Every structure is written in C-alpha cells, then in structure tokens.
C-alpha cells in the first residue's frame, strides 16, 4: 500500500479552542456542554472534509478527534463523527485508541502503521512527531514487514512550548519561533526541565494526562518573556 496526497487543509478551532483546552486540563464541565462540544467539533470536521472532498467520492474517513484525557487503560477522545458520515456519505472510523487499549496496548503513539505506509524505504528511518508529546516511529529497512516497526512516546513537547507562549507573550504559540529566537536560555532552569523530560522518557509507557510537565513553570516563575521561551525550546530540543 502506498499513499498519494491529493490535498490538505487546516481549519481554525474558533470558540471551540477554549472548551477543548478546559476539558484537556481536567476542568469540570457538565454533560450537556461536553455533548454540545463534541457535536460542534464534529460539524467543524464535516465542513473541512466536505471542502477537501470537493465533489469526489470518498470511501472512508478517519476522524481522530481531540484527546482530552489519556492515562492507559483510560482515555477520552472527543468528537461526534456522525456529521462527517452525513456530509461525505461514507463509512467513518473514529475512537481510534479504543481497540488497542482493549487489547492491552498503550493506545499511543497512534501513527506507526501510517508512518510505515507513508515513509518506508530502503533504509531504516526514524519519523519524529513534535506534537503535544514528542513521539518516534522507527521504521525497518526494506525487506521487513510492519511487524518490525517500533514506536514510542519520548517527552512533552508542544504542551510545554505552547504553555510557555501563553505565559510569555499571551499567544497560543510562538509564530515561527520569533520570540524564542530573541531570548537566552537560563541554564539552571533548562537543566531542571531536561531532567523532567528524561524522567518522562524513563517511564517507558505512553504519555498522557498528568505527564505534560506544566509544574516546571511554577518552579521557575521568575522567568518571563523571550528568555522563558528560549529556555523551553533549548530543553525540548536537547
């Protein structure tokens, strides 16, 4: 199996962003609001999928949703997939972690098989995903099947980078790393964060709820502005 990318798109979360972040942060929310958020999120997916399809027939859609809690064997992926099924008129695969967790797996990282389809080649390859958590897929050289794939979570990544941007520059992220590039890493704070990141790797399991590393900001509250951003970038990069 091989893949050819026909088109891609991004869509702003708009007012859903604050509710999804609140859920992922463990804030209390009543069932009606949770259900409404899942429904609106599904409709946002449906609109984006309809634009991408652009009148072409679709055989299958995969809708991951937003992971608002992941602590194996417990998890919650939030999205209502039915608006996508209605918009595209096709089967929709969703709740993608559940089967692996039910079989005793970790449920994440979720992309190694897709990485094999997309990126396998003659030589061993490492695919690094800098998401909320950094994870790595290790692809075998030619002649080996998908049974030889390895995948693992490494450490918090954008959870820390984006939290630093919200604190330092009041933005959801640092565009093009411009503000971090003007700062100077604090060596003591960077070493402290690097220890946290190595501790996350040593856990030897899928990372999720409670592993984001946000407590580091409390220990180094005196760091502000570009120096805060530069310190987090330095530690995560190392």
ABEGO torsion letter per residue (X at the ends): XBBBBABBBBBBAEAAAAAAAAAAAGBBBBAAAAAAAAAAAAAAAAAAAAAAAGGBBBABBBBAEBBABBBOABBBBBBBAAAAAAAAGBBBBBGAAAAAAAAGBAGOBAAAAAAAAAABBABBBBBBBBBABBBBBBBBBBGBBAAABBBBBABBBAAAAAAAAAAAAGBABBBGGAAAAABBBBAAAAAAAAAAAAAAAAAGBBBBBGAAGAAAAAAAAABBEAAAAAAAAAAAAX
